């Protein structure tokens, strides 16, 4: 996506594919969402691809999508949420 240019359906599909990769696909396995330190692992992994000005916000949004909660929840809450989501109990 380029500043000043409207997103196309192809751009939206590419963005969704990346979100899926990092929250449910092979990228999610690297981050291990729901396990203590997941936010920091996200910052390290995605920091290879995006700038320092946006990586923490991006990881916060991906954390919310992957676990159902924002970063900083008690580890037990994160783990339970992640397990429930993987088991199909959360949408």
ZIKASUL-V840683 format. One record per helix or strand of 3 or more residues. SS is the DSSP state (hx for helix, st for strand). FROM is the first residue (numbers start at 1). LEN is the number of residues. If there is no record, write none. Layout:
ss=SS from=FROM len=LEN
ss=SS from=FROM len=LEN
This chain:
ss=hx from=9 len=15
ss=hx from=26 len=6
ss=hx from=38 len=9
ss=hx from=55 len=13
ss=hx from=75 len=12
